[in-house]
Amino acid sequence: MRALLRRVFPGRFAIAGIMLAAFLAVSLVTRLALLVQNGDWSLASPVTLLPAIAVGAVYDLAAGVWWIVPFAMLAWLWPDGPRSRAPLALAAIALAAGALLAWTFVAASEFVFWNEFATRFNFIAVDYLVYTHEVIGNIRQSYDLRPVLAAIGVTAALLVAAAARPLAAAARPSGMRFGARTLVFLAFASAPAVAFLALDERLKEFTPQAQAVQLAGNGHWEFFHAFRTNEIDYEQFYRTETLARAYTIMRREFEHSGHPDFTQSGAMPIERVVHGKGPERKLNVVLVSVESLGAEFIGALGNRQGLTPNLDRMAGEGLFFTRVYATGTRTVRGLEALALSLPPTPGYSVIKRPNNEHLRTIGEVFNDKGYESLYLYGGYGYFDNMNYFFGNNGYTVVDRTAIASGEIHGENIWGVADEDLYTLALREVDKRHAAGKPFFAHVMTTSNHRPFTYPEGRVDVASGTGREGAVKYTDWAIGDFIARARTRPWFDDTVFVFVADHTSSARGKSDLPVEGFHIPLLVYSPRNVPARRVDNLASQIDVAPTLLALLNFTYRSRFFGQDILTEGALHQRALLGNYQTVGYLEDGMLVELRPKGAWLVVDEKTGERVPVTERARQLVDEAVGYYQSSSQAFRSGALKAGARGAGAV
């Protein structure tokens, strides 16, 4: 073994070998520590853990060859004379100290990221580099960083101490001429390119267990892979049909409710005129998308902790949907689904993509009917490109910059307390009502998010102590908002919609654990919408068509969603996605579409693969129809409000 190592790392290039061994060791310890943190001990079974370690070692090696290039360069360029040993040893140890500190910091960061998303780094981590103020602020407000940073420093120091003697020994003169050293260095310099070209995501897919797949990854490799692939072309990487067949499948999806009035639009073959079932109801609408409010916290959906008394009461007084699923795991995915009624195509949300202006949003539909559409956010709207997207798609945008400091009862890095956001919303819609203008207000909250802080004295759980307290405060603020709204002259003519943007966690054994996407949806307007509990399976993309149907609006639609109460009763399905895997849920089966054209069908409840029957193949075709046609519609500009046929009716 030693002879082999000397061949691979001859002479002073042993410095690079020592650091590669250190990187592999740190990566292995990180993997095992994440296993412990995850808490699913079924992953510790040898049949799962050993392949995860073996596959993980390949990714560790692929990442490690990038890190050791500076050490190989040091061995290449440093003179090989007897007086060079001490300076080379000091230089190698100093460089090693920087690398080991960086590796320890990355490992600690992975624990934080895993705690939030149950994955290795992905393009969310890349995205966070853009919003360092919010992200670093959130970490500082959520964790006591002093012991964390001290632990990182101590760990790095111990690793440096362990590596110092071997590095000093490797710095001795070896007698290698510069030409020979150059050839060896070129081999080291080419290794990253080989790793880049030879390795892809498919090696990790040795098991359907999503957490085992994540453990097999390497945070460094995953980060740079995500940096390269955060924009994903559906037609290049996913299963496809001909575009004509994809649109044929989609037309069939909307024919189950009768004979839809397709417009024969060349830009968008599924464009149709949706006809109201009666006289249009010019009611105001306040749509509240609530941060991270998963179904597991709602008493009316089975929770027994008493966290949501106001929502539970309102669920009994309003139109309450019990089987609605979020399209993704981030706020921008929820906003995309609610505004555009669009499936969660792979990669970035449309909210953050280029060329996302002048799209046919629900706000534009309301504007066509004489409303003013508002987007109100409790944080700074530059985050996640919200101000730009909504401002360029038919909405008047109002964020926390419109709130004077003296009006704020509580705030954290993400935004003001929900009660202060609702005060802003009331003030803005009061203005529109006073001007005789009907309004559609989309309100996006922030309080139910780590660090879970809120004004003291509102609920019986201390601020900053955890998610349960934040949920209680979220519910309190909703109850307070409705109580204050009741005093307004416009209350009886207003429909309130409460829906989560996503859940608090989508952890599970599969890539898309269905229950990790389950969210509440409540339509509340005691004088206008009768109380009813609806158990139809539905998606977040169905919220806009359902709301417009309740108002009996006739409009030209390019939405991919459907009215849950009519079409949705006849064809129950949901769409959900997680970064690179997108899913289609129907008949208790979940179709997962993955990169490289891969797909599988799993049981909704267990996440286990099911036999590929004729019905399962039909669902795969439907999934492809939704995702391929929606991806093409955005890329081609067919979703633009100005595209042919997209105007008002």
C-alpha positions in Angstrom: 0.0 0.0 0.0 2.8 2.4 0.9 4.5 1.7 -2.4 1.3 2.4 -4.2 0.9 5.7 -2.3 4.4 6.7 -3.1 3.7 6.1 -6.8 0.5 8.3 -6.7 2.1 10.9 -4.4 5.8 10.8 -5.1 8.3 12.9 -3.2 7.0 16.1 -1.8 3.6 15.5 -3.4 2.9 13.4 -0.3 1.8 16.8 1.1 -1.2 16.6 -1.3 -1.8 12.9 -0.4 -1.9 13.8 3.3 -4.4 16.6 2.7 -6.6 14.3 0.5 -6.6 11.7 3.3 -7.7 14.5 5.7 -10.4 15.6 3.4 -11.8 12.1 3.0 -11.7 11.6 6.8 -13.6 14.9 7.4 -16.1 14.0 4.8 -16.7 10.5 6.3 -17.2 11.9 9.8 -19.6 14.6 8.4 -21.6 11.9 6.7 -21.9 9.8 9.9 -22.7 12.8 12.0 -25.5 13.8 9.5 -26.8 10.2 9.9 -27.0 10.7 13.6 -28.6 14.1 13.3 -31.2 12.8 10.8 -32.4 10.3 13.4 -33.7 7.7 11.0 -31.9 4.6 12.3 -33.2 2.4 9.4 -30.4 4.2 7.4 -27.8 2.6 9.7 -28.7 -0.8 8.4 -25.5 -2.3 6.7 -27.4 -2.9 3.5 -28.1 0.9 3.3 -25.2 2.5 5.1 -22.3 0.6 3.6 -23.4 1.5 0.0 -23.9 5.1 1.1 -20.4 5.2 2.5 -18.9 3.6 -0.6 -20.7 5.8 -3.1 -20.1 8.8 -0.8 -16.3 8.0 -0.9 -16.4 8.5 -4.7 -18.0 11.9 -4.4 -15.6 12.8 -1.6 -12.7 11.9 -3.8 -14.2 13.9 -6.7 -14.4 16.9 -4.5 -11.1 16.3 -2.8 -9.0 16.4 -6.0 -10.1 20.0 -6.4 -8.9 20.9 -2.9 -5.5 19.4 -3.2 -4.4 21.2 -6.3 -2.9 24.1 -4.3 -0.9 21.6 -2.2 0.3 19.9 -5.4 1.3 23.3 -6.8 3.3 24.0 -3.6 5.2 20.7 -4.1 5.7 21.5 -7.7 7.0 25.0 -7.5 9.0 24.9 -4.2 12.7 24.4 -4.7 13.9 20.9 -3.7 17.1 21.9 -1.9 18.1 21.0 1.7 17.4 24.6 3.0 13.8 24.5 1.7 12.5 21.9 4.1 11.5 24.2 7.0 10.0 27.0 4.9 8.1 24.4 2.8 6.8 22.7 6.0 5.6 26.0 7.4 4.0 27.0 4.1 2.2 23.6 3.9 1.0 23.8 7.5 -0.3 27.3 7.0 -2.1 26.3 3.8 -3.4 23.2 5.6 -4.7 25.4 8.4 -6.8 27.5 6.0 -8.1 24.4 4.2 -9.0 22.5 7.4 -10.8 25.6 8.8 -12.8 25.9 5.6 -13.7 22.2 5.6 -14.8 22.3 9.3 -16.9 25.4 8.6 -18.5 23.7 5.6 -19.3 20.7 7.7 -20.9 22.9 10.4 -22.9 24.7 7.6 -24.1 21.4 6.3 -25.6 20.6 9.7 -27.5 23.9 9.7 -28.7 23.3 6.1 -29.7 19.7 6.8 -31.7 20.8 9.8 -33.7 23.2 7.7 -34.0 21.2 4.4 -33.0 17.6 5.2 -30.6 17.6 2.2 -27.0 18.2 1.3 -26.4 21.6 -0.3 -28.5 22.3 -3.4 -29.2 25.4 -5.5 -31.0 26.9 -2.4 -27.5 27.1 -0.9 -26.2 28.8 -4.0 -29.2 31.1 -4.0 -28.4 32.1 -0.4 -25.1 33.6 -1.5 -27.1 36.3 -3.2 -29.1 37.1 0.0 -26.3 37.0 2.6 -27.8 39.7 4.7 -31.0 37.7 5.4 -29.3 34.3 5.6 -26.5 35.4 7.9 -29.0 37.4 10.0 -31.3 34.4 10.3 -28.5 32.2 11.5 -27.3 34.8 14.0 -30.9 35.3 15.3 -31.6 31.5 15.4 -28.4 30.2 16.9 -25.8 31.2 19.5 -22.8 31.4 17.2 -20.2 31.8 19.9 -20.0 28.1 20.9 -20.4 27.1 17.3 -17.5 29.3 16.1 -15.4 28.2 19.0 -16.1 24.5 18.3 -15.2 25.1 14.6 -11.9 26.8 15.6 -11.0 24.2 18.2 -11.8 21.3 15.8 -9.7 22.9 13.0 -6.8 23.5 15.4 -6.8 19.9 16.5 -6.9 18.7 12.9 -3.9 21.1 12.1 -2.0 19.7 15.0 -2.6 16.1 13.8 -1.5 17.0 10.3 1.5 19.1 11.2 4.0 16.3 11.8 3.2 14.3 8.6 3.3 17.5 6.6 6.7 18.4 8.0 8.0 14.9 7.2 6.7 15.1 3.7 8.5 18.4 3.1 12.0 16.8 3.1 13.9 17.0 -0.1 13.1 14.2 -2.6 15.6 14.7 -5.4 12.9 15.1 -8.0 13.9 17.4 -10.9 11.6 20.2 -12.0 10.6 18.5 -15.2 9.5 15.3 -13.3 7.6 17.4 -10.8 5.9 19.2 -13.7 4.6 16.0 -15.1 3.3 14.9 -11.7 1.6 18.3 -11.2 -0.1 18.1 -14.6 -1.6 14.8 -13.5 -3.0 16.4 -10.3 -4.2 19.5 -12.2 -6.1 17.3 -14.7 -7.8 15.2 -12.0 -10.5 17.8 -11.3 -11.5 17.9 -15.0 -11.7 14.1 -15.0 -13.9 14.1 -11.9 -16.1 16.9 -13.4 -16.7 14.9 -16.7 -16.9 11.4 -15.2 -19.3 11.9 -12.3 -23.0 12.8 -12.2 -26.0 12.5 -10.0 -27.0 9.1 -11.1 -24.4 7.3 -9.1 -26.1 8.3 -5.9 -29.4 6.7 -6.9 -28.6 3.3 -5.6 -31.7 3.2 -3.5 -35.2 4.8 -3.5 -34.5 6.1 0.1 -34.1 9.8 -0.3 -32.2 10.4 2.9 -29.7 7.6 2.0 -29.2 9.3 -1.3 -28.5 12.6 0.4 -26.1 11.0 2.8 -24.1 9.5 -0.1 -23.5 13.0 -1.4 -20.7 15.4 -0.6 -21.5 19.0 0.4 -18.6 20.5 -1.6 -19.5 18.6 -4.8 -23.2 19.2 -4.4 -22.7 22.9 -4.0 -20.8 23.3 -7.2 -23.1 20.9 -9.1 -26.0 23.0 -8.0 -24.2 26.2 -9.1 -23.9 24.7 -12.6 -27.4 23.3 -12.8 -29.8 25.7 -11.0 -31.4 26.5 -14.4 -32.7 23.2 -15.8 -34.1 22.8 -19.3 -37.0 20.4 -18.9 -36.9 19.2 -22.5 -33.1 18.5 -22.4 -33.0 16.6 -19.1 -36.5 15.0 -18.5 -38.8 12.5 -20.1 -40.6 14.1 -23.0 -43.2 13.5 -25.7 -43.6 15.4 -28.9 -44.9 18.8 -27.9 -48.0 18.2 -29.9 -48.7 15.1 -27.9 -48.0 16.9 -24.6 -50.6 19.5 -25.5 -53.0 16.8 -26.6 -52.6 15.2 -23.1 -53.2 18.6 -21.5 -56.3 19.3 -23.5 -57.7 16.0 -22.4 -56.9 17.0 -18.8 -59.5 19.9 -19.1 -62.1 18.0 -21.1 -63.3 15.9 -18.1 -65.6 18.7 -17.0 -67.5 18.8 -20.2 -66.6 20.8 -23.4 -64.1 23.5 -22.5 -64.2 26.6 -24.7 -60.7 26.3 -26.2 -59.7 29.4 -28.1 -57.5 27.7 -30.7 -54.6 29.9 -29.7 -51.4 29.1 -31.6 -49.3 30.5 -28.7 -51.0 28.4 -26.1 -53.1 25.4 -27.3 -54.7 24.9 -23.8 -55.9 28.5 -23.7 -59.6 28.5 -23.0 -62.4 30.8 -22.0 -63.7 30.0 -18.5 -67.4 30.9 -18.2 -68.9 32.0 -14.9 -71.8 30.0 -13.6 -73.9 33.1 -12.9 -73.7 36.9 -12.5 -70.2 38.1 -11.7 -69.7 38.9 -8.0 -67.6 42.0 -7.6 -66.3 41.1 -4.2 -63.0 42.2 -2.8 -60.4 39.5 -2.2 -57.6 39.2 0.4 -55.4 36.3 -0.3 -53.0 35.5 2.6 -50.1 33.1 1.9 -48.9 32.1 5.3 -45.2 31.2 5.9 -44.5 27.5 6.5 -48.0 26.5 7.8 -48.1 22.8 7.2 -51.2 20.8 7.7 -49.7 19.0 10.7 -50.1 22.1 12.8 -53.9 22.6 12.1 -56.4 21.3 14.7 -59.1 21.0 12.0 -56.7 18.7 10.1 -55.9 16.5 13.1 -53.4 18.3 15.3 -54.2 17.9 19.1 -51.9 20.6 20.5 -54.4 23.5 20.3 -52.0 25.6 18.2 -54.6 27.1 15.8 -57.9 27.9 17.6 -58.8 30.8 15.3 -58.2 28.9 12.1 -60.0 25.9 13.5 -63.0 28.0 14.3 -62.9 29.7 10.9 -62.6 26.3 9.2 -66.0 25.4 10.6 -67.4 28.7 9.3 -65.9 28.8 5.9 -65.1 26.7 2.8 -62.3 24.4 4.1 -60.2 22.3 1.8 -58.6 19.3 3.5 -56.4 17.7 0.8 -54.5 20.5 -0.8 -50.7 20.1 -1.5 -48.1 22.7 -2.0 -46.1 22.7 -5.2 -42.7 23.1 -3.5 -40.7 23.7 -0.4 -39.9 27.4 -0.8 -41.9 30.6 -0.7 -41.2 31.5 -4.3 -42.7 28.2 -5.4 -45.9 28.9 -3.5 -46.1 32.4 -4.9 -45.5 31.1 -8.4 -48.4 28.6 -8.0 -50.8 31.1 -6.5 -50.0 33.9 -9.0 -49.5 31.9 -12.2 -51.3 28.6 -11.6 -48.2 27.0 -13.0 -46.7 23.5 -12.2 -43.3 23.6 -10.4 -41.0 23.1 -13.4 -37.4 22.0 -12.4 -34.9 24.5 -11.3 -35.6 28.1 -10.2 -39.2 29.3 -9.7 -40.4 31.6 -12.5 -40.4 34.4 -9.8 -36.6 34.4 -10.1 -36.1 33.6 -13.8 -35.2 36.1 -16.5 -37.9 37.3 -18.9 -40.7 36.8 -16.3 -42.4 40.1 -17.0 -46.0 40.7 -18.3 -47.2 37.2 -17.5 -50.9 36.3 -17.3 -51.3 36.3 -13.5 -54.4 36.1 -11.3 -53.6 39.8 -10.6 -54.0 40.6 -14.3 -57.4 38.8 -14.4 -58.6 41.0 -11.5 -57.2 44.1 -13.2 -59.2 43.3 -16.3 -62.3 43.3 -14.1 -61.6 46.8 -12.8 -59.8 45.8 -9.5 -56.4 47.0 -8.3 -54.1 44.1 -7.4 -51.7 44.6 -4.5 -48.8 42.5 -3.2 -48.0 43.2 0.4 -44.9 41.7 2.1 -43.7 42.0 5.6 -40.0 41.9 4.6 -37.9 43.7 2.0 -39.3 42.8 -1.4 -36.0 42.7 -3.1 -35.6 39.3 -1.5 -36.3 36.4 -3.9 -37.0 39.0 -6.6 -40.5 39.5 -5.3 -40.7 43.3 -5.9 -39.6 42.9 -9.5 -41.8 40.0 -10.4 -45.0 41.3 -8.9 -44.3 44.9 -9.9 -43.9 43.8 -13.5 -47.0 41.5 -13.5 -49.9 43.7 -12.7 -49.5 44.3 -8.9 -48.9 47.4 -6.9 -46.1 46.3 -4.5 -45.9 47.4 -0.9 -43.3 46.0 1.5 -41.9 46.8 4.9 -40.4 50.1 3.7 -43.9 51.5 3.9 -44.0 50.8 7.6 -42.6 53.5 10.0 -40.3 52.2 12.7 -42.7 53.5 15.4 -45.5 51.3 14.0 -43.5 48.0 14.4 -44.3 45.9 17.4 -41.8 43.1 16.4 -39.4 42.3 13.7 -36.6 39.9 12.8 -34.3 39.5 9.8 -37.1 38.2 7.6 -39.6 41.0 8.3 -42.1 42.6 10.6 -44.4 40.7 12.9 -47.5 39.5 11.2 -49.7 41.8 13.1 -47.8 44.8 11.7 -48.1 43.4 8.2 -51.8 43.1 8.7 -52.0 46.7 9.9 -50.3 47.7 6.7 -52.7 45.6 4.6 -55.7 47.1 6.3 -54.4 50.6 5.7 -53.7 49.9 2.0 -57.1 48.3 1.3 -58.9 51.1 3.3 -57.4 53.6 0.8 -58.7 51.6 -2.2 -62.1 51.2 -0.7 -62.3 54.9 0.1 -61.4 55.6 -3.6 -64.3 53.3 -4.7 -61.8 50.8 -6.1 -62.4 47.0 -5.6 -59.2 45.3 -4.5 -57.3 42.0 -4.7 -54.6 42.0 -2.1 -52.1 39.2 -1.9 -50.4 39.3 1.6 -47.3 37.3 2.3 -46.4 36.7 6.0 -43.0 36.0 7.6 -43.4 35.3 11.3 -43.7 31.5 11.1 -40.0 31.2 10.2 -36.9 30.6 12.1 -35.8 32.3 14.4 -39.6 32.1 15.4 -39.7 35.5 17.2 -42.8 37.7 17.7 -44.1 40.3 20.1 -44.2 39.1 23.7 -47.6 38.6 25.5 -49.5 37.5 22.4 -49.5 33.8 23.1 -48.6 31.6 26.0 -45.3 30.4 24.5 -42.2 32.6 24.8 -40.9 34.3 21.6 -38.0 32.5 19.9 -38.4 29.2 21.6 -39.6 27.1 18.6 -42.0 26.5 15.8 -45.0 25.7 18.0 -44.9 29.2 19.5 -44.6 30.8 16.1 -47.6 28.8 14.8 -49.6 29.9 17.8 -48.6 33.5 17.1 -49.4 33.1 13.4 -52.9 32.0 14.3 -53.3 34.7 16.9 -52.4 37.3 14.3 -54.9 35.9 11.8 -57.6 36.1 14.4 -56.7 39.6 15.3 -56.6 40.6 11.6 -60.1 39.2 11.0 -61.4 40.9 14.2 -60.1 44.3 13.0 -61.3 43.7 9.4 -64.8 43.1 10.8 -64.9 46.8 11.8 -64.3 47.9 8.2 -67.2 48.9 5.9 -65.8 46.6 3.2 -65.7 43.4 5.4 -69.1 42.0 4.3 -68.1 42.4 0.6 -64.7 40.7 1.0 -63.5 37.1 0.5 -60.5 36.1 2.6 -58.3 33.2 1.5 -55.7 31.6 3.8 -53.3 29.2 2.4 -49.7 28.1 3.3 -46.9 28.9 0.9 -45.3 25.5 1.8 -44.9 23.2 4.9 -42.2 23.5 7.5 -40.4 20.3 6.4 -40.5 17.9 3.5 -38.4 15.2 5.1 -39.2 11.6 4.2 -37.9 8.3 2.8 -38.8 9.3 -0.8 -37.7 12.4 -2.8 -41.3 13.7 -2.6 -42.9 12.6 0.7 -46.5 13.5 0.0 -47.4 14.4 3.6 -44.5 16.8 3.6 -46.4 18.9 1.1 -49.9 18.9 2.8 -51.2 22.4 3.5 -54.4 24.0 4.6 -56.7 26.1 2.3 -59.5 28.1 3.8 -61.9 30.5 2.0 -63.7 32.7 4.6 -66.5 35.1 3.8 -69.5 34.4 6.1 -72.0 36.4 4.0 -70.9 35.2 0.6 -69.4 31.7 0.9 -71.3 28.9 2.7 -69.5 26.8 5.2 -68.4 23.5 3.8 -65.6 20.9 4.1 -64.2 19.7 0.8 -62.1 16.6 0.7 -61.1 16.6 -3.0 -57.4 16.1 -3.8 -56.0 19.4 -5.1 -52.9 21.4 -5.8 -51.8 24.9 -4.9 -52.1 25.7 -8.6 -55.8 25.2 -8.3 -56.3 28.1 -5.8 -56.6 30.8 -8.4 -59.1 29.0 -10.7 -61.2 28.0 -7.7 -61.3 31.6 -6.3 -62.3 33.0 -9.7 -65.0 30.4 -10.1 -66.4 31.4 -6.7 -66.7 34.9 -8.0 -68.4 33.6 -11.3 -65.8 35.4 -13.4 -65.7 34.8 -17.1 -62.1 35.1 -18.3 -59.5 33.9 -20.7 -57.3 31.3 -19.0 -53.9 30.0 -19.6 -53.8 28.5 -16.1 -52.8 24.9 -15.6 -55.0 24.6 -12.5 -58.7 23.8 -12.2 -61.6 24.7 -10.0 -61.4 22.2 -7.1 -65.2 22.3 -6.6 -66.2 21.3 -10.2 -63.4 20.1 -12.4 -61.5 19.0 -9.4 -64.3 16.8 -8.1 -64.1 14.8 -11.4 -60.4 14.7 -11.8 -58.5 14.7 -8.5 -54.7 15.2 -8.8 -51.9 17.2 -7.3 -48.5 18.5 -8.5 -45.5 18.9 -6.3 -41.7 19.2 -6.7 -38.5 19.3 -4.9 -35.7 21.1 -6.7 -34.9 18.5 -9.4 -37.6 15.9 -8.9 -41.1 16.9 -9.9 -44.2 14.8 -9.2 -47.7 14.1 -10.2 -50.1 12.5 -7.6 -53.3 10.7 -8.6 -55.1 7.5 -7.6 -52.8 6.9 -4.7 -49.8 6.8 -7.0 -47.0 9.4 -7.2 -45.1 9.8 -10.5 -41.6 11.2 -10.0 -39.9 12.7 -13.0 -36.1 13.0 -12.6 -33.1 14.3 -14.7 -31.6 12.1 -17.4 -35.1 11.1 -18.4 -35.6 8.9 -15.4 -39.0 8.3 -13.8 -40.6 6.0 -11.3 -44.1 5.4 -9.8 -44.4 5.1 -6.0 -47.1 4.5 -3.5 -48.5 7.7 -2.1 -48.3 6.6 1.5 -45.3 4.3 1.7 -43.0 5.8 -1.0 -42.3 2.3 -2.2 -42.2 1.6 -5.9 -45.4 0.1 -7.4 -45.8 -2.2 -10.4 -45.9 -0.2 -13.7 -49.4 -1.0 -14.8 -51.2 0.5 -17.8 -52.8 3.0 -15.4 -49.4 3.9 -14.0 -48.1 4.5 -17.5 -51.1 6.7 -18.2 -50.2 8.8 -15.1 -46.6 9.1 -16.3 -48.0 10.5 -19.6 -50.1 13.0 -17.7 -47.2 14.1 -15.6 -45.1 14.7 -18.7 -47.9 16.6 -20.3 -48.1 19.0 -17.4 -44.4 19.6 -16.9 -43.3 19.7 -20.6 -46.1 21.9 -21.8 -45.8 24.4 -18.9 -42.0 24.6 -19.3 -42.4 25.2 -23.0 -45.2 27.8 -22.4 -42.9 29.9 -20.2 -39.8 29.5 -22.4 -41.7 30.4 -25.6 -43.4 33.4 -24.1 -46.8 31.9 -24.4 -47.6 32.9 -20.8 -47.1 36.5 -21.6 -50.3 38.6 -21.1 -49.7 40.2 -24.5 -49.4 37.0 -26.4 -52.0 36.4 -29.0 -55.4 35.6 -27.5 -54.5 36.4 -23.9 -56.6 39.5 -23.4 -59.7 40.0 -21.3 -63.1 38.5 -22.2 
